[in-house]
Amino acid sequence: MIFDMTRAAKVALIAGPLALSGYGVARLIGRLDDAYGPGLDWQVAHVLGLAGFLLFVPLVLALRTLTRSGPVRELAIGATLLGLAATVIQFGADIVLAAMAADKEELRDLQGDFSALPGLRPVVYDVGPLLFFVGIVVVAVLAARARRLPWWSPVVLLVAVLLPPVNLDLMPLAGLLMLVALLPGRNRSRKMPVG
């Protein structure tokens, strides 16, 4: 049986990283006036970020088909999806809380109250999102080992995921590097044994 990326995954492959770059660009533009906070600029940036991370779900599931089966693959895919879930909750909360806030101070207070919920900070803010970034690199390594991505894809992807923690202003570049790293998988199929 031959597994190939679905049309949705191929769209997500391009749209997901570009949406993350869009988040970064919208964030940079919003910060030009030193008034980045609740408002249109914040919401546009965060909706783009939310869309980008949601688009990674079908992409991660498609990348799964480009790797050899086994516990490492399943653990990497599971961690990546858990990280995506945490990140989606974080972005969703930022959108809702910004809609409720009148100004930056109220937004900070609402975010503080939300993140103070028991167990939420480590799951949604500290550890959870890291699972996506570590997981997607591991999945790319597995796909490269299976010769479904070139050897350099995991290297470029690692650089991409390391840029935002250094400086979130590098998010536009990070999204573009994710696209460059993952795009070669678009037309790769893998013959999988049936049974």
N, C-alpha and C positions, 0 to 999 in steps of 0.2 A: 504494500500500500504506500502511496506517496503522499506525504503531508506537505502542504505549501501554505504560505501565508494567505489568509483570507483577504478579500478586498478591504474589509474593515481594518484588519491589522496593517495592511499596506498604507491605508489612509492615516491610521494612527501613527505609523512609523514616521511620517513626515509631519503631520499636524501636531503630535504630542511635543516633540522637541521645539518646533516653531512656536507653539503656544507658550512654552516655558521661556523662550527668548522674548516673546511678546510681553510676558509678565515682567521680565527684567527691564525692557525698554519703557513700558508704561510706568514702572516704578521709578526709573531714572528721570523721566519727564515730570512725573508728579513731585519729585523731590527738588526740582529746579527752583521752585518758589519758597522753599522751606516750610510749606504748609501741608506736606504729605500726611494725610491722616484720613479721618472719615470724610468721605466725599467721592466725587466721580472718579478722580484719579486712582484712589485706593481701590474702589470697587472694580474698575476696569482691570487694573493690575491683578487683583486677586481672582477675578472670574477667569482671566486668561491662565493664571497659575492652576486654578482648580481644574479647568478644562484640560490643561496639559497633563496633569497627573492622572486624571480619569482616562485620558487617551492611552496612557501607558498600560492600562489593564489588558486590553486585547493584544497589545504589542508584546507584553511579557508572556502571555499565554501562547502567542505565536512563536516567540523565541524558544519556548519550551520544546516545541516540535523540531527545532534545529539542533537539539542536543541529545546525547545518549541517555537512555533511561537509567535510573538508579537513585539511590538515596540522596546523593549529593545534589543532583538536579532537583529533586522534589523539595529538599530543604532550602535550596537557593530560591526556587520559585515561590515557595511558601513565605519565606522571609521577605522577598521582594513585594509580594502582594500585601503582607501585613504592613510593611513600611508605606506602601501606597495608601492603605486604609487610614493609617495614622495621619499621613500628610493631607489626605482629603478632608478628614475631620478638622485638622488645623486650619486649612484654607476656608472651609465652610464656616467654621466658627468666626474667623476673622471677617468674613463677609457679613454674617448676621450681626455680630457685635458692632461693626462699623455702621451698619444701618440703624442701630439703636442709639449710637452715641452722637452727642451734639458737637463734641470737639475732641481734640487729642487727649486731653486729660481724662475725660469720661471714657474714651476708648481704652486707655491704659488701665483704668480702674476696672472696667468690664472684663478686659483680658486677664487681669490679675485675679479677679473673682472666679473666672472660668478655669484658669489653670490651677487654682487652688483646690479644685474639687479633688477628693481623695483618689490618688493613683493616676490622675490625668496627666500631670506634668511629665513623668517619665515615659508614659505610653505615647502621648500625642506630640510632645515637644522635644524630649531629650533623646530617647532611645528609638522610638517607633520610626520616625523618618529616616534615621540612619540605616535601618534595615533595607529600605528601598535602594539607597545609594550603594551600599555594600553588595546587596543581592544582585542588582542589575550588572555590576562589574563581574561578579562570579558567574552569572549566566552567560555573559559575553565571553569569558574565559572558556567555559564549557563549550560554547558554540564554536569558538576558534579551535579548540582541541578536536572537535568533530569536523573541522574544516568547512564549516558553514559560514564563518566570518573570517576575514583575514587576520593574521597574527597581530596586526597593529590596532585592530578595533578595541580590544580591552584596554590597551594603553591609552588610546585617545579618550575612551570612556572614563577611565580612572582620572585623567586630567580634568575632564568635564565635571565630575562629581566632587573633585577637590577644590575647584574654583570658588563656588558660593560660600563655603565656610571661611575661606580666606577673606573674601569681600563680596557681599551680596550684589554689589554693583557689577560683578562679572557674570551675572546670570544670563545676559544675552549671549555672551560668548559660550557659556556652558551649554546652553540649549543647542547652539549651532554645532558644537563639538559632539554632542550626543547624536545629532542627526548624521554627521559625518561618520561616526563610529558604527552606527546601526544600519545605515542605508545599504551597505553591501549585502545584508541578509534579506533584502527585499525580493530578490529573484532566486534565492537559493531554496531548493527543496531537498528533502531528505527521504531516502527510501528506508522505511521502517519495516521490520519483520512483522508479519501478521501472526497473531496467536499468542 
